């Protein structure tokens, strides 16, 4: 699976010891994080082909040699994040009162997911104090995509805006994929109640049908997507429909 595909179908539990550098966490957040992982039944093994983002990152984590600081832990967190996101995507835009995920009522499941996301935020902030960003030049495209996945699913909009500004500057120098900037721009716009620019955010509107939310200047949407290295919106909607709805 290529990184562009991972972003388009945009979640082994070891405590920060797999890499050359580690980030300490306080016991209370760590305990809450561990409880959330257990409640959400995060997989400890993978069966079959690499059909989803979480399976891809699971394999990458299993193969990680820890040659670079924080690398292996990043992949572990990316696989967990992608796993949780895959379970949540079908509920986006739906009435959640009666939704049950893994036998857990939606609101409780969402609370567990938020605990994992907040823990990822704290970990990534500290990791970035050491490495700046998991740049393509140093860490490769997969690590760049994995770090972005954690940012994209963060519930902290202020943190997302800070990272977006940083990624825009890095994009100019080829240190991050332009798709990261496009997708995070859209995610923040939707949170703010604005129209998105690249058509990356949407929801399942029917069984087997994912639809992008309205975009600014829709007539030129595919032109903007092409500039960011993304496929036409029609193909993107088809991919999202088959993967998530």
Backbone as CSV, one residue per row, in Angstrom:
resi,resn,N_x,N_y,N_z,CA_x,CA_y,CA_z,C_x,C_y,C_z
1,UNK,0.845,-1.194,0.000,0.000,0.000,0.000,0.882,1.246,0.000
2,UNK,0.642,2.175,-0.949,1.438,3.387,-1.028,0.931,4.411,-0.027
3,UNK,1.820,5.382,0.298,1.438,6.396,1.288,0.220,7.190,0.829
4,UNK,0.128,7.475,-0.479,-1.026,8.231,-0.973,-2.313,7.467,-0.740
5,UNK,-2.249,6.147,-0.864,-3.430,5.321,-0.617,-3.783,5.319,0.862
6,UNK,-2.746,5.330,1.691,-2.986,5.345,3.140,-3.738,6.601,3.513
7,UNK,-3.310,7.747,2.946,-3.964,9.009,3.260,-5.387,9.020,2.724
8,UNK,-5.597,8.428,1.558,-6.924,8.427,0.963,-7.876,7.608,1.808
9,UNK,-7.497,6.571,2.382,-8.402,5.745,3.186,-8.229,5.935,4.687
10,UNK,-7.714,7.467,4.655,-7.656,7.894,5.935,-8.958,8.267,6.149
11,UNK,-5.873,2.352,12.462,-5.519,3.094,13.377,-4.709,2.172,13.517
12,UNK,0.204,-5.638,19.665,1.483,-4.930,19.597,1.422,-3.710,20.510
13,UNK,1.173,-3.559,21.325,1.122,-2.503,22.320,2.368,-2.635,23.183
14,UNK,3.392,-1.829,22.974,4.633,-1.833,23.752,4.861,-0.435,24.267
15,UNK,5.320,-0.298,25.487,5.459,1.022,26.101,6.760,1.698,25.707
16,UNK,6.779,2.527,24.729,7.834,3.485,24.421,9.249,2.969,24.646
17,UNK,9.471,1.659,24.377,10.809,1.117,24.560,11.374,0.569,23.264
18,UNK,10.579,0.619,22.209,11.014,0.003,20.961,12.048,0.845,20.228
19,UNK,12.113,2.148,20.521,12.983,3.041,19.776,14.183,3.469,20.597
20,UNK,15.086,4.165,19.930,16.309,4.590,20.601,16.048,5.650,21.647
21,UNK,14.979,6.429,21.471,14.619,7.449,22.449,13.196,7.199,22.889
22,UNK,12.890,7.532,24.133,11.551,7.341,24.659,11.040,8.631,25.248
23,UNK,9.722,8.704,25.394,9.081,9.876,25.976,8.328,9.446,27.210
24,UNK,8.688,9.929,28.391,7.995,9.512,29.611,6.587,10.070,29.668
25,UNK,5.669,9.300,30.214,4.301,9.747,30.417,3.985,9.608,31.903
26,UNK,3.118,10.466,32.402,2.729,10.331,33.796,1.855,9.104,33.940
27,UNK,1.773,8.541,35.148,1.089,7.272,35.341,-0.403,7.367,35.063
28,UNK,-1.037,8.474,35.449,-2.490,8.561,35.268,-2.889,8.537,33.799
29,UNK,-2.318,9.407,32.920,-2.664,9.320,31.504,-2.295,7.971,30.901
30,UNK,-1.162,7.408,31.315,-0.743,6.116,30.788,-1.741,5.028,31.163
31,UNK,-2.236,5.067,32.387,-3.222,4.077,32.832,-4.518,4.220,32.035
32,UNK,-4.953,5.452,31.820,-6.175,5.687,31.048,-5.992,5.217,29.610
33,UNK,-4.819,5.460,29.059,-4.504,5.033,27.698,-4.544,3.509,27.589
34,UNK,-3.911,2.829,28.529,-3.893,1.367,28.526,-5.307,0.808,28.660
35,UNK,-6.123,1.428,29.497,-7.507,0.974,29.676,-8.299,1.148,28.394
36,UNK,-8.064,2.265,27.687,-8.774,2.516,26.431,-8.374,1.490,25.377
37,UNK,-7.092,1.160,25.305,-6.638,0.157,24.343,-7.295,-1.194,24.613
38,UNK,-7.401,-1.539,25.875,-8.011,-2.818,26.238,-9.502,-2.824,25.910
39,UNK,-10.186,-1.728,26.233,-11.627,-1.652,25.991,-11.947,-1.704,24.500
40,UNK,-11.077,-1.105,23.678,-11.322,-1.055,22.241,-10.763,-2.268,21.500
41,UNK,-10.253,-3.222,22.266,-9.792,-4.498,21.714,-8.786,-4.300,20.580
42,UNK,-7.802,-3.461,20.828,-6.784,-3.202,19.815,-6.092,-4.509,19.447
43,UNK,-6.010,-4.849,18.168,-5.449,-6.143,17.750,-3.991,-6.323,18.175
44,UNK,-3.658,-7.547,18.537,-2.279,-7.883,18.870,-1.631,-8.695,17.757
45,UNK,-2.421,-9.058,16.749,-1.888,-9.743,15.587,-2.767,-9.432,14.388
46,UNK,-2.242,-9.698,13.206,-2.939,-9.352,11.976,-3.110,-10.596,11.125
47,UNK,-4.275,-10.732,10.519,-4.529,-11.860,9.637,-4.826,-11.337,8.234
48,UNK,-4.380,-12.072,7.233,-4.745,-11.730,5.867,-3.874,-10.663,5.230
49,UNK,-4.432,-10.024,4.188,-3.707,-9.047,3.388,-3.711,-7.674,4.054
50,UNK,-2.875,-6.778,3.496,-2.807,-5.402,4.001,-3.882,-4.570,3.316
51,UNK,-5.128,-4.786,3.703,-6.255,-4.135,3.037,-6.606,-2.785,3.635
52,UNK,-6.151,-2.506,4.837,-6.525,-1.267,5.504,-5.285,-0.541,6.010
53,UNK,-5.479,0.724,6.367,-4.366,1.526,6.881,-3.809,0.932,8.165
54,UNK,-4.701,0.467,9.053,-4.189,-0.046,10.322,-3.364,-1.308,10.099
55,UNK,-3.755,-2.152,9.168,-2.977,-3.362,8.890,-1.609,-3.006,8.303
56,UNK,-1.594,-1.991,7.466,-0.328,-1.538,6.885,0.629,-1.064,7.972
57,UNK,0.143,-0.192,8.862,1.018,0.322,9.909,1.377,-0.759,10.937
58,UNK,0.488,-1.702,11.141,0.810,-2.834,12.019,2.031,-3.571,11.473
59,UNK,2.022,-3.835,10.158,3.140,-4.526,9.514,4.404,-3.681,9.574
60,UNK,4.279,-2.386,9.322,5.440,-1.499,9.372,6.038,-1.493,10.777
61,UNK,5.166,-1.458,11.789,5.646,-1.479,13.171,6.355,-2.787,13.480
62,UNK,5.793,-3.894,13.020,6.400,-5.200,13.280,7.783,-5.316,12.641
63,UNK,7.981,-4.631,11.520,9.250,-4.693,10.792,10.229,-3.592,11.202
64,UNK,9.806,-2.693,12.089,10.632,-1.537,12.450,11.900,-1.977,13.192
65,UNK,13.037,-1.413,12.778,14.303,-1.770,13.418,14.751,-0.751,14.457
66,UNK,13.994,0.325,14.630,14.324,1.316,15.643,15.598,2.084,15.364
67,UNK,15.981,2.203,14.084,17.227,2.888,13.745,17.157,4.388,14.021
68,UNK,15.958,4.952,14.009,15.792,6.386,14.239,14.955,6.611,15.502
69,UNK,15.191,7.693,16.227,14.434,7.971,17.456,12.931,8.042,17.212
70,UNK,12.176,7.416,18.084,10.706,7.474,18.113,10.022,6.753,16.948
71,UNK,10.798,6.204,16.035,10.249,5.642,14.810,9.264,4.504,15.064
72,UNK,9.669,3.510,15.842,8.824,2.337,16.060,7.555,2.703,16.830
73,UNK,7.700,3.564,17.825,6.533,3.959,18.606,5.556,4.763,17.768
74,UNK,6.070,5.553,16.832,5.210,6.284,15.911,4.348,5.320,15.105
75,UNK,4.942,4.266,14.577,4.187,3.311,13.766,3.158,2.550,14.605
76,UNK,3.515,2.246,15.837,2.553,1.583,16.716,1.335,2.471,16.952
77,UNK,1.593,3.732,17.244,0.492,4.662,17.497,-0.327,4.899,16.228
78,UNK,0.332,4.910,15.084,-0.394,5.093,13.826,-1.322,3.912,13.555
79,UNK,-0.866,2.703,13.838,-1.728,1.540,13.597,-2.940,1.565,14.538
80,UNK,-2.726,1.943,15.787,-3.834,2.010,16.729,-4.814,3.107,16.322
81,UNK,-4.274,4.266,15.951,-5.120,5.383,15.521,-5.940,5.007,14.294
82,UNK,-5.310,4.362,13.318,-6.012,3.977,12.102,-7.079,2.917,12.376
83,UNK,-6.791,2.023,13.309,-7.763,0.992,13.690,-9.016,1.628,14.298
84,UNK,-8.809,2.551,15.232,-9.935,3.219,15.878,-10.708,4.060,14.870
85,UNK,-9.993,4.771,14.012,-10.639,5.626,13.013,-11.511,4.802,12.071
86,UNK,-11.029,3.637,11.678,-11.800,2.791,10.774,-13.139,2.391,11.397
87,UNK,-13.138,2.163,12.700,-14.373,1.801,13.392,-15.321,2.994,13.523
88,UNK,-14.746,4.196,13.588,-15.560,5.389,13.798,-16.129,5.986,12.507
89,UNK,-15.441,5.795,11.395,-15.836,6.454,10.150,-17.297,6.212,9.766
90,UNK,-17.816,4.981,9.844,-19.213,4.781,9.448,-20.216,5.581,10.280
91,UNK,-19.814,6.030,11.476,-20.732,6.771,12.345,-20.729,8.265,12.059
92,UNK,-19.760,8.746,11.271,-19.663,10.181,10.992,-20.893,10.640,10.232
93,UNK,-21.525,11.676,10.732,-22.710,12.225,10.085,-23.991,11.471,10.375
94,UNK,-23.907,10.434,11.196,-25.085,9.629,11.520,-25.632,9.988,12.900
95,UNK,-26.886,9.629,13.144,-27.467,9.755,14.475,-26.847,8.666,15.346
96,UNK,-26.146,9.085,16.386,-25.314,8.135,17.132,-25.992,7.505,18.348
97,UNK,-27.207,7.886,18.657,-27.858,7.402,19.878,-27.902,5.877,19.967
98,UNK,-28.130,5.223,18.849,-28.293,3.772,18.869,-27.094,3.024,18.282
99,UNK,-26.009,3.721,18.016,-24.848,3.069,17.417,-24.031,2.335,18.480
100,UNK,-23.718,1.082,18.197,-22.894,0.254,19.081,-21.651,-0.159,18.299
101,UNK,-20.462,0.055,18.879,-19.209,-0.328,18.241,-18.464,-1.276,19.169
102,UNK,-18.180,-2.467,18.688,-17.520,-3.487,19.505,-18.286,-3.746,20.807
103,UNK,-19.606,-3.650,20.738,-20.429,-3.882,21.914,-20.462,-2.708,22.876
104,UNK,-19.899,-1.573,22.476,-19.830,-0.392,23.337,-20.691,0.721,22.755
105,UNK,-21.562,1.359,23.554,-22.346,2.496,23.051,-21.427,3.563,22.475
106,UNK,-21.894,4.218,21.421,-21.042,5.155,20.681,-20.363,6.175,21.573
107,UNK,-21.097,6.845,22.462,-20.513,7.915,23.265,-19.380,7.401,24.151
108,UNK,-19.535,6.203,24.685,-18.481,5.642,25.515,-17.282,5.246,24.658
109,UNK,-17.566,4.674,23.489,-16.491,4.328,22.563,-15.734,5.589,22.164
110,UNK,-16.475,6.659,21.889,-15.859,7.915,21.495,-14.963,8.454,22.609
111,UNK,-15.381,8.294,23.850,-14.574,8.760,24.979,-13.251,8.000,25.057
112,UNK,-13.307,6.687,24.824,-12.074,5.904,24.784,-11.168,6.381,23.647
113,UNK,-11.780,6.618,22.486,-11.014,7.083,21.328,-10.363,8.432,21.613
114,UNK,-11.087,9.301,22.295,-10.549,10.624,22.638,-9.375,10.504,23.613
115,UNK,-9.441,9.534,24.522,-8.332,9.295,25.451,-7.072,8.895,24.685
116,UNK,-7.239,8.022,23.709,-6.111,7.606,22.882,-5.561,8.787,22.088
117,UNK,-6.453,9.587,21.525,-6.028,10.748,20.747,-5.264,11.753,21.596
118,UNK,-5.752,12.025,22.795,-5.082,12.972,23.687,-3.703,12.461,24.083
119,UNK,-3.599,11.154,24.306,-2.308,10.563,24.643,-1.343,10.682,23.460
120,UNK,-1.870,10.488,22.248,-1.049,10.661,21.055,-0.565,12.098,20.914
121,UNK,-1.450,13.054,21.213,-1.069,14.469,21.167,0.123,14.732,22.082
122,UNK,0.020,14.245,23.312,1.081,14.483,24.296,2.386,13.833,23.851
123,UNK,2.273,12.616,23.345,3.473,11.916,22.887,4.121,12.639,21.705
124,UNK,3.299,13.038,20.729,3.840,13.663,19.525,4.455,15.026,19.824
125,UNK,3.837,15.780,20.712,4.417,17.069,21.104,5.842,16.877,21.634
126,UNK,6.003,15.892,22.511,7.316,15.666,23.116,8.298,15.110,22.094
127,UNK,7.832,14.233,21.230,8.706,13.698,20.187,9.178,14.809,19.261
128,UNK,8.277,15.724,18.923,8.623,16.812,18.010,9.587,17.811,18.638
129,UNK,9.640,17.859,19.958,10.639,18.694,20.613,12.047,18.191,20.302
130,UNK,12.152,16.904,19.981,13.452,16.303,19.684,13.737,16.245,18.189
131,UNK,12.715,15.922,17.388,12.972,15.688,15.958,12.367,16.755,15.055
132,UNK,11.563,17.667,15.597,10.918,18.687,14.785,9.707,18.125,14.062
133,UNK,9.948,17.315,13.057,8.892,16.599,12.341,9.512,15.322,11.795
134,UNK,8.693,14.329,11.538,9.174,13.088,10.939,9.254,13.303,9.427
135,UNK,10.287,14.023,9.010,10.386,14.486,7.634,10.651,13.357,6.651
136,UNK,10.222,13.576,5.425,10.461,12.606,4.361,11.956,12.408,4.158
137,UNK,12.718,13.487,4.235,14.157,13.405,3.991,14.855,12.494,5.002
138,UNK,14.470,12.569,6.258,15.145,11.797,7.307,14.448,10.476,7.610
139,UNK,13.125,10.510,7.715,12.377,9.332,8.164,11.672,8.576,7.033
140,UNK,11.461,9.252,5.912,10.765,8.609,4.802,9.280,8.946,4.744
141,UNK,8.669,8.598,3.649,7.267,8.938,3.402,6.316,8.263,4.388
142,UNK,6.620,7.029,4.773,5.715,6.309,5.667,5.634,6.979,7.034
143,UNK,6.770,7.421,7.561,6.765,8.091,8.866,6.073,9.447,8.778
144,UNK,6.293,10.166,7.697,5.607,11.447,7.481,4.099,11.234,7.493
145,UNK,3.634,10.204,6.800,2.203,9.901,6.754,1.676,9.459,8.112
146,UNK,2.476,8.680,8.842,2.050,8.188,10.155,1.896,9.337,11.146
147,UNK,2.862,10.248,11.168,2.782,11.397,12.075,1.593,12.268,11.721
148,UNK,1.359,12.446,10.428,0.209,13.245,10.011,-1.104,12.603,10.453
149,UNK,-1.182,11.290,10.401,-2.403,10.598,10.808,-2.784,10.966,12.238
150,UNK,-1.783,11.016,13.125,-2.045,11.382,14.517,-2.548,12.815,14.625
151,UNK,-1.959,13.709,13.832,-2.382,15.110,13.841,-3.802,15.251,13.288
152,UNK,-4.069,14.567,12.183,-5.370,14.674,11.529,-6.506,14.265,12.459
153,UNK,-6.268,13.291,13.311,-7.319,12.780,14.189,-7.295,13.394,15.581
154,UNK,-6.470,14.407,15.781,-6.423,15.090,17.072,-7.716,15.860,17.316
155,UNK,-8.117,15.932,18.573,-9.282,16.726,18.938,-8.917,18.135,19.360
156,UNK,-7.627,18.485,19.281,-7.128,19.789,19.721,-6.906,20.676,18.499
157,UNK,-7.869,21.539,18.212,-7.789,22.359,17.009,-6.634,23.350,17.055
158,UNK,-6.339,23.906,18.223,-5.217,24.835,18.344,-3.910,24.144,17.975
159,UNK,-3.726,22.940,18.474,-2.552,22.138,18.146,-2.503,21.849,16.652
160,UNK,-3.649,21.514,16.056,-3.697,21.245,14.621,-3.300,22.479,13.816
161,UNK,-3.779,23.644,14.211,-3.443,24.870,13.497,-1.949,25.172,13.573
162,UNK,-1.355,24.918,14.732,0.087,25.134,14.891,0.880,24.210,13.970
163,UNK,0.480,22.957,13.945,1.180,21.991,13.099,0.957,22.313,11.622
164,UNK,-0.257,22.746,11.261,-0.545,23.090,9.871,0.388,24.187,9.375
165,UNK,0.599,25.206,10.184,1.510,26.283,9.801,2.920,25.737,9.567
166,UNK,3.343,24.827,10.423,4.667,24.218,10.294,4.745,23.366,9.028
167,UNK,3.700,22.582,8.758,3.708,21.701,7.590,3.677,22.489,6.285
168,UNK,2.979,23.613,6.275,2.957,24.442,5.065,4.362,24.900,4.705
169,UNK,5.134,25.281,5.708,6.515,25.702,5.465,7.372,24.519,5.020
170,UNK,7.168,23.372,5.635,7.962,22.192,5.295,7.610,21.650,3.908
171,UNK,6.368,21.795,3.505,5.933,21.311,2.195,6.752,21.953,1.079
172,UNK,7.077,23.222,1.225,7.845,23.943,0.216,9.205,23.297,-0.015
173,UNK,9.755,22.709,1.034,11.084,22.101,0.953,11.026,20.580,0.786
174,UNK,9.839,20.060,0.496,9.696,18.634,0.259,9.822,17.778,1.504
175,UNK,9.596,18.372,2.670,9.749,17.625,3.920,8.467,16.934,4.359
176,UNK,7.360,17.242,3.716,6.090,16.589,4.026,5.250,16.526,2.765
177,UNK,4.352,15.572,2.709,3.488,15.386,1.543,2.460,16.521,1.470
178,UNK,2.283,17.141,0.299,1.268,18.196,0.145,-0.135,17.744,0.543
179,UNK,-0.406,16.457,0.429,-1.720,15.952,0.823,-1.968,16.161,2.309
180,UNK,-0.907,16.119,3.107,-1.063,16.374,4.535,-1.620,17.761,4.770
181,UNK,-1.071,18.728,4.074,-1.520,20.112,4.219,-2.963,20.257,3.751
182,UNK,-3.291,19.624,2.620,-4.647,19.707,2.090,-5.666,19.115,3.050
183,UNK,-5.379,17.927,3.560,-6.327,17.243,4.428,-6.496,17.951,5.763
184,UNK,-5.403,18.467,6.316,-5.504,19.169,7.596,-6.194,20.514,7.425
185,UNK,-5.971,21.162,6.290,-6.683,22.410,5.987,-8.190,22.174,5.982
186,UNK,-8.603,21.080,5.338,-10.033,20.748,5.287,-10.576,20.387,6.657
187,UNK,-9.818,19.612,7.420,-10.292,19.177,8.732,-10.553,20.375,9.635
188,UNK,-9.644,21.340,9.627,-9.802,22.530,10.459,-10.965,23.380,9.960
189,UNK,-11.109,23.495,8.643,-12.204,24.279,8.079,-13.558,23.731,8.516
190,UNK,-13.707,22.416,8.476,-14.970,21.793,8.881,-15.238,22.056,10.357
191,UNK,-14.205,21.955,11.190,-14.378,22.229,12.617,-14.833,23.658,12.856
192,UNK,-14.369,24.572,12.013,-14.708,25.986,12.167,-16.023,26.350,11.496
193,UNK,-16.667,25.390,10.847,-17.932,25.647,10.180,-17.780,26.292,8.821
194,UNK,-16.586,26.169,8.227,-16.327,26.755,6.909,-16.373,25.676,5.830
195,UNK,-16.387,26.097,4.580,-16.322,25.154,3.473,-14.885,24.651,3.324
196,UNK,-14.754,23.383,3.014,-13.422,22.837,2.798,-12.926,23.222,1.404
197,UNK,-11.648,22.995,1.160,-11.050,23.383,-0.119,-10.699,22.200,-1.011
198,UNK,-10.492,21.013,-0.417,-9.988,19.893,-1.197,-10.914,18.681,-1.216
199,UNK,-12.068,18.773,-0.564,-13.042,17.690,-0.609,-12.622,16.426,0.101
200,UNK,-11.769,16.547,1.110,-11.272,15.343,1.796,-12.165,14.885,2.941
201,UNK,-13.063,15.740,3.400,-13.902,15.413,4.546,-15.325,15.112,4.091
202,UNK,-15.882,14.043,4.626,-17.239,13.673,4.244,-17.779,12.608,5.181
203,UNK,-18.811,11.895,4.736,-19.431,10.878,5.587,-20.189,9.874,4.733
204,UNK,-20.574,8.765,5.364,-21.394,7.762,4.697,-22.837,8.278,4.667
205,UNK,-23.364,8.484,3.486,-24.737,9.002,3.355,-25.727,7.879,3.101
206,UNK,-25.221,6.722,2.757,-26.056,5.540,2.543,-25.146,4.321,2.570
207,UNK,-25.748,3.145,2.596,-24.963,1.920,2.589,-24.115,1.868,1.322
208,UNK,-22.792,1.794,1.497,-21.899,1.721,0.358,-21.685,3.028,-0.371
209,UNK,-22.063,4.146,0.255,-21.896,5.450,-0.410,-21.326,6.494,0.536
210,UNK,-20.108,6.924,0.270,-19.451,8.009,0.996,-19.494,9.251,0.123
211,UNK,-19.830,10.385,0.742,-19.953,11.634,-0.025,-19.165,12.736,0.661
212,UNK,-18.383,13.472,-0.113,-17.624,14.593,0.427,-18.556,15.736,0.796
213,UNK,-18.220,16.464,1.837,-18.971,17.656,2.192,-18.730,18.738,1.144
214,UNK,-19.620,19.755,1.093,-19.454,20.825,0.096,-18.089,21.500,0.200
215,UNK,-17.569,21.905,-0.950,-16.265,22.560,-1.015,-16.393,23.967,-1.590
216,UNK,-15.498,24.816,-1.174,-15.390,26.162,-1.735,-15.006,26.070,-3.205
217,UNK,-15.639,26.887,-4.058,-15.309,26.944,-5.479,-15.255,25.534,-6.063
218,UNK,-16.374,24.820,-5.940,-16.435,23.407,-6.331,-16.057,23.180,-7.790
219,UNK,-16.238,24.186,-8.634,-15.933,24.048,-10.056,-14.452,23.727,-10.295
220,UNK,-13.603,24.217,-9.392,-12.164,24.012,-9.548,-11.595,23.050,-8.483
221,UNK,-12.480,22.262,-7.896,-12.062,21.350,-6.833,-11.000,20.365,-7.311
222,UNK,-11.244,19.735,-8.441,-10.291,18.729,-8.907,-8.949,19.343,-9.309
223,UNK,-8.953,20.602,-9.697,-7.691,21.282,-10.004,-6.865,21.430,-8.729
224,UNK,-7.525,21.830,-7.646,-6.810,21.962,-6.373,-6.324,20.603,-5.879
225,UNK,-7.165,19.591,-6.048,-6.776,18.251,-5.628,-5.556,17.771,-6.416
226,UNK,-5.535,18.041,-7.698,-4.402,17.623,-8.527,-3.114,18.304,-8.070
227,UNK,-3.204,19.580,-7.715,-2.031,20.310,-7.242,-1.488,19.721,-5.943
228,UNK,-2.373,19.107,-5.155,-1.959,18.479,-3.899,-1.607,17.000,-4.081
229,UNK,-1.630,16.528,-5.339,-1.288,15.135,-5.606,-2.405,14.164,-5.309
230,UNK,-3.644,14.648,-5.326,-4.798,13.806,-5.015,-5.565,13.427,-6.275
231,UNK,-6.232,12.267,-6.268,-7.040,11.864,-7.422,-8.310,12.713,-7.505
232,UNK,-9.003,12.671,-8.628,-10.271,13.411,-8.760,-11.247,13.016,-7.654
233,UNK,-12.121,13.939,-7.305,-13.046,13.715,-6.195,-13.937,12.501,-6.456
234,UNK,-14.286,12.261,-7.700,-15.150,11.127,-8.025,-14.478,9.802,-7.658
235,UNK,-13.195,9.686,-7.959,-12.466,8.461,-7.632,-12.265,8.339,-6.117
236,UNK,-12.010,9.462,-5.472,-11.814,9.473,-4.022,-13.076,9.015,-3.307
237,UNK,-14.242,9.518,-3.752,-15.508,9.120,-3.132,-15.769,7.626,-3.326
238,UNK,-15.409,7.106,-4.477,-15.583,5.672,-4.732,-14.709,4.842,-3.797
239,UNK,-13.450,5.292,-3.604,-12.533,4.581,-2.712,-13.045,4.594,-1.281
240,UNK,-13.469,5.771,-0.812,-13.955,5.894,0.555,-15.221,5.077,0.756
241,UNK,-16.086,5.034,-0.265,-17.326,4.255,-0.166,-17.035,2.777,0.021
242,UNK,-16.088,2.264,-0.757,-15.790,0.834,-0.692,-15.049,0.459,0.589
243,UNK,-14.269,1.375,1.116,-13.480,1.082,2.316,-14.266,1.232,3.616
244,UNK,-15.158,2.198,3.658,-15.750,2.569,4.943,-17.270,2.453,5.035
245,UNK,-17.972,2.384,3.929,-19.438,2.444,4.025,-20.101,1.151,3.522
